[in-house]
Amino acid sequence: MNSCKKTVRHLLLIAIALSLTLVMPLPAQYRAGLQGVVTDPAGSAVPGAIVTLTSKETNQSHTAKTSDGGVYTIAGLAPGAFNLTVEKAGFSEEDPR
């Protein structure tokens, strides 16, 4: 009978430990992405442009190259404020603000 009580006690402790690990909060992991289309003043897609997104807080940069349709995608972004620049040979620099 004594060994039965020990077994029940061990099973109860294991159940409590498992339930605590299941309800412990995990740190929040917010991630976002940005997708857009680069066009010229006439509205035509700009393929092969380099899009750079730079965090104002950390100065960390993410880059992407536009597709044949001018589409770019940047994933895995932490929340924050960013500066966006687009570069392509033959195009002048312009501040969109």
Residue frames as a rotation matrix with the C-alpha (Angstrom) as fourth column:
MET 1
0.568 0.823 0.000 0.00
0.823 -0.568 0.000 0.00
0.000 0.000 -1.000 0.00
ASN 2
0.393 -0.510 -0.765 2.87
0.221 -0.755 0.617 2.36
-0.893 -0.411 -0.184 0.80
SER 3
-0.695 -0.676 0.243 4.41
0.364 -0.040 0.930 1.93
-0.619 0.736 0.274 -2.68
CYS 4
-0.115 0.753 0.648 1.02
0.978 -0.028 0.206 2.64
0.173 0.657 -0.734 -4.23
LYS 5
0.752 0.367 -0.548 0.85
0.524 -0.837 0.158 5.97
-0.401 -0.406 -0.822 -2.35
LYS 6
-0.124 -0.889 -0.441 4.36
0.110 -0.454 0.884 6.86
-0.986 0.061 0.154 -3.55
THR 7
-0.673 -0.080 0.735 3.42
0.708 0.217 0.672 6.07
-0.214 0.973 -0.089 -7.15
VAL 8
0.381 0.889 0.255 0.28
0.911 -0.408 0.061 8.21
0.159 0.209 -0.965 -6.91
ARG 9
0.603 -0.229 -0.765 2.30
0.289 -0.830 0.476 11.02
-0.744 -0.508 -0.434 -5.31
HIS 10
-0.517 -0.855 0.021 4.91
0.266 -0.137 0.954 10.86
-0.813 0.499 0.298 -8.10
LEU 11
-0.425 0.444 0.789 2.23
0.898 0.096 0.430 10.88
0.115 0.891 -0.439 -10.78
LEU 12
0.666 0.696 -0.267 0.58
0.736 -0.671 0.087 13.86
-0.118 -0.255 -0.960 -9.11
LEU 13
0.222 -0.687 -0.692 3.88
0.133 -0.682 0.719 15.78
-0.966 -0.252 -0.060 -8.99
ILE 14
-0.738 -0.463 0.491 4.55
0.503 0.108 0.857 15.01
-0.450 0.880 0.153 -12.66
ALA 15
0.020 0.842 0.539 1.04
0.978 -0.128 0.164 16.18
0.207 0.524 -0.826 -13.60
ILE 16
0.735 0.205 -0.646 1.52
0.446 -0.864 0.234 19.44
-0.510 -0.460 -0.727 -11.67
ALA 17
-0.228 -0.912 -0.341 4.92
0.137 -0.377 0.916 20.05
-0.964 0.162 0.211 -13.26
LEU 18
-0.670 0.022 0.742 3.54
0.732 0.185 0.656 19.43
-0.123 0.983 -0.140 -16.76
SER 19
0.404 0.896 0.184 0.55
0.908 -0.417 0.035 21.69
0.108 0.153 -0.982 -16.19
LEU 20
0.513 -0.279 -0.811 2.83
0.260 -0.850 0.458 24.51
-0.818 -0.446 -0.364 -14.99
THR 21
-0.609 -0.793 0.022 5.02
0.236 -0.155 0.959 24.29
-0.757 0.589 0.282 -18.09
LEU 22
-0.424 0.513 0.746 1.96
0.900 0.152 0.408 24.43
0.096 0.845 -0.526 -20.33
VAL 23
0.639 0.769 0.004 0.56
0.759 -0.632 0.157 27.61
0.123 -0.097 -0.988 -18.77
MET 24
0.005 -0.698 -0.716 3.80
0.550 -0.596 0.585 29.59
-0.835 -0.396 0.381 -18.39
PRO 25
0.882 0.367 -0.295 3.72
-0.002 -0.622 -0.783 32.60
-0.471 0.691 -0.548 -20.72
LEU 26
0.129 -0.824 0.552 6.20
0.960 0.243 0.139 32.73
-0.248 0.512 0.822 -23.57
PRO 27
-0.429 -0.311 -0.848 7.85
0.159 -0.950 0.268 36.01
-0.889 -0.020 0.457 -24.59
ALA 28
0.671 0.736 -0.091 5.92
0.105 -0.216 -0.971 37.77
-0.734 0.642 -0.222 -27.34
GLN 29
-0.526 -0.802 0.283 7.46
0.410 0.053 0.911 37.54
-0.745 0.595 0.301 -30.77
TYR 30
0.584 0.722 -0.372 5.97
0.065 -0.498 -0.865 40.18
-0.809 0.481 -0.338 -32.99
ARG 31
-0.647 -0.732 0.212 7.08
0.302 0.009 0.953 40.02
-0.700 0.681 0.216 -36.61
ALA 32
0.501 0.780 -0.375 5.76
-0.053 -0.405 -0.913 41.83
-0.864 0.477 -0.161 -39.63
GLY 33
-0.338 -0.578 0.743 6.48
0.785 0.263 0.561 42.12
-0.520 0.773 0.364 -43.30
LEU 34
0.055 0.279 -0.959 6.31
-0.316 -0.906 -0.282 44.71
-0.947 0.318 0.039 -46.02
GLN 35
-0.322 -0.101 0.941 5.36
0.801 0.501 0.328 44.21
-0.505 0.860 -0.080 -49.64
GLY 36
0.277 0.413 -0.868 5.06
-0.104 -0.885 -0.454 46.80
-0.955 0.216 -0.202 -52.36
VAL 37
0.468 -0.097 0.878 5.51
0.864 0.262 -0.431 47.68
-0.188 0.960 0.207 -56.01
VAL 38
-0.250 -0.613 -0.749 8.11
0.216 -0.790 0.574 50.10
-0.944 -0.018 0.330 -57.34
THR 39
0.476 0.446 0.757 6.90
0.852 -0.020 -0.524 52.13
-0.219 0.895 -0.390 -60.32
ASP 40
-0.721 -0.670 0.178 8.35
0.692 -0.676 0.253 54.94
-0.049 0.306 0.951 -62.38
PRO 41
-0.747 0.428 -0.509 6.57
-0.183 -0.868 -0.461 58.31
-0.640 -0.251 0.726 -62.82
ALA 42
-0.569 0.548 -0.613 4.62
-0.760 -0.066 0.647 56.88
0.314 0.834 0.454 -65.79
GLY 43
0.316 0.739 0.596 3.32
-0.907 0.420 -0.039 54.01
-0.279 -0.528 0.802 -63.63
SER 44
0.540 -0.194 -0.819 5.44
-0.403 0.794 -0.454 51.25
0.739 0.575 0.350 -65.22
ALA 45
0.981 -0.193 -0.016 6.99
0.125 0.568 0.813 48.60
-0.148 -0.800 0.582 -62.98
VAL 46
0.414 -0.910 -0.009 10.69
-0.852 -0.384 -0.356 48.97
0.321 0.155 -0.934 -62.18
PRO 47
0.959 -0.095 -0.266 12.35
0.146 0.972 0.182 45.53
0.241 -0.214 0.947 -62.19
GLY 48
0.272 -0.944 -0.188 15.73
0.763 0.330 -0.556 44.97
0.587 0.007 0.810 -60.53
ALA 49
0.222 -0.168 0.961 15.53
-0.393 -0.917 -0.069 47.94
0.893 -0.362 -0.269 -58.16
ILE 50
-0.508 -0.438 -0.741 17.12
0.544 0.504 -0.671 47.56
0.668 -0.744 -0.018 -54.74
VAL 51
0.452 0.719 0.529 14.74
-0.172 -0.511 0.842 48.35
0.875 -0.471 -0.107 -51.89
THR 52
-0.586 -0.678 -0.444 16.35
0.402 0.233 -0.886 49.03
0.704 -0.697 0.136 -48.51
LEU 53
0.602 0.762 0.239 14.39
0.016 -0.311 0.950 49.30
0.799 -0.568 -0.199 -45.28
THR 54
-0.487 -0.863 -0.136 16.41
0.290 -0.013 -0.957 50.68
0.824 -0.506 0.256 -42.34
SER 55
0.384 0.597 -0.705 15.25
0.853 0.064 0.519 50.73
0.354 -0.800 -0.484 -38.71
LYS 56
0.375 -0.180 0.909 15.40
-0.141 -0.981 -0.136 54.20
0.916 -0.077 -0.394 -37.17
GLU 57
0.871 0.009 0.491 15.99
-0.491 -0.009 0.871 52.68
0.012 -1.000 -0.003 -33.71
THR 58
0.635 -0.600 0.487 18.65
0.127 0.703 0.700 50.04
-0.762 -0.383 0.522 -34.48
ASN 59
0.160 -0.513 -0.843 19.97
-0.851 -0.505 0.146 51.15
-0.501 0.694 -0.518 -37.89
GLN 60
-0.494 -0.244 0.834 19.58
0.070 0.945 0.318 47.51
-0.867 0.215 -0.450 -39.03
SER 61
-0.291 0.320 -0.901 18.87
-0.891 -0.434 0.134 47.22
-0.348 0.842 0.412 -42.76
HIS 62
-0.070 0.342 0.937 16.83
0.281 0.908 -0.310 44.73
-0.957 0.242 -0.160 -44.77
THR 63
-0.492 -0.135 -0.860 17.11
-0.698 -0.529 0.482 44.67
-0.520 0.838 0.166 -48.56
ALA 64
0.114 0.534 0.838 15.14
0.364 0.762 -0.535 43.17
-0.924 0.366 -0.107 -51.38
LYS 65
-0.904 -0.353 -0.241 15.34
-0.124 -0.323 0.938 43.24
-0.409 0.878 0.248 -55.17
THR 66
-0.011 0.969 -0.249 12.19
-0.682 -0.189 -0.706 43.95
-0.731 0.162 0.663 -57.17
SER 67
-0.144 0.095 0.985 10.82
0.443 0.896 -0.022 41.26
-0.885 0.433 -0.172 -59.47
ASP 68
-0.803 -0.102 0.587 10.07
0.596 -0.165 0.786 41.69
0.017 0.981 0.193 -63.18
GLY 69
0.123 0.942 0.311 6.73
0.763 -0.290 0.577 43.18
0.634 0.167 -0.755 -62.08
GLY 70
-0.234 -0.310 0.922 8.42
-0.194 -0.914 -0.356 45.63
0.953 -0.262 0.154 -59.67
VAL 71
0.780 0.623 0.057 7.24
-0.225 0.194 0.955 43.71
0.584 -0.758 0.292 -56.60
TYR 72
-0.466 -0.885 0.004 9.39
-0.310 0.159 -0.937 43.45
0.829 -0.438 -0.348 -53.47
THR 73
0.751 0.623 -0.218 8.84
-0.020 0.352 0.936 41.63
0.659 -0.699 0.277 -50.17
ILE 74
-0.491 -0.830 0.265 10.69
-0.375 -0.074 -0.924 42.10
0.786 -0.553 -0.275 -46.88
ALA 75
0.570 0.701 -0.428 9.77
0.021 0.509 0.861 39.72
0.822 -0.499 0.275 -44.04
GLY 76
0.230 -0.444 -0.866 10.77
0.867 0.497 -0.024 39.22
0.442 -0.745 0.500 -40.42
LEU 77
-0.356 -0.334 0.873 10.52
0.072 -0.941 -0.331 42.83
0.932 -0.054 0.359 -39.30
ALA 78
-0.512 0.173 -0.841 10.31
0.857 0.044 -0.513 43.82
-0.051 -0.984 -0.171 -35.66
PRO 79
0.618 0.780 0.095 7.87
0.780 -0.624 0.042 46.63
0.092 0.049 -0.995 -34.82
GLY 80
-0.125 -0.651 -0.749 9.28
0.608 -0.646 0.460 50.12
-0.784 -0.398 0.477 -35.20
ALA 81
0.763 0.275 -0.585 9.84
-0.187 -0.772 -0.608 53.10
-0.618 0.573 -0.538 -37.46
PHE 82
0.080 -0.696 0.713 11.76
0.724 0.532 0.439 52.63
-0.685 0.481 0.547 -40.71
ASN 83
0.051 -0.131 -0.990 13.24
-0.629 -0.774 0.070 54.59
-0.776 0.619 -0.122 -43.61
LEU 84
0.460 0.166 0.872 12.66
0.493 0.769 -0.407 53.17
-0.738 0.617 0.272 -47.09
THR 85
-0.038 -0.490 -0.871 14.98
-0.660 -0.642 0.390 53.85
-0.750 0.590 -0.299 -50.02
VAL 86
0.707 0.233 0.667 14.89
0.346 0.710 -0.614 52.54
-0.617 0.665 0.421 -53.59
GLU 87
-0.042 -0.801 -0.597 17.87
-0.541 -0.484 0.688 52.55
-0.840 0.352 -0.413 -55.92
LYS 88
0.524 0.119 0.843 18.12
0.595 0.657 -0.463 51.74
-0.609 0.744 0.273 -59.62
ALA 89
-0.604 -0.793 -0.084 20.67
0.427 -0.411 0.805 52.84
-0.673 0.451 0.587 -62.20
GLY 90
-0.750 0.274 0.602 19.21
0.520 -0.318 0.793 55.49
0.408 0.908 0.096 -64.49
PHE 91
0.429 0.903 0.017 16.80
0.637 -0.316 0.703 56.85
0.641 -0.290 -0.711 -61.87
SER 92
-0.344 -0.514 0.786 17.39
-0.191 -0.781 -0.595 59.97
0.919 -0.355 0.170 -59.79
GLU 93
-0.716 0.049 -0.697 17.19
0.666 0.349 -0.660 60.02
0.211 -0.936 -0.282 -56.01
GLU 94
-0.307 0.693 0.652 13.97
-0.237 -0.719 0.653 61.43
0.922 0.046 0.385 -54.61
ASP 95
-0.999 0.026 0.020 12.79
-0.016 0.162 -0.987 61.83
-0.029 -0.986 -0.161 -51.03
PRO 96
-0.499 0.866 -0.015 9.18
0.478 0.289 0.830 60.55
0.723 0.407 -0.558 -50.89
ARG 97
-0.334 0.395 -0.855 8.40
0.889 -0.169 -0.426 62.49
-0.313 -0.903 -0.295 -47.68
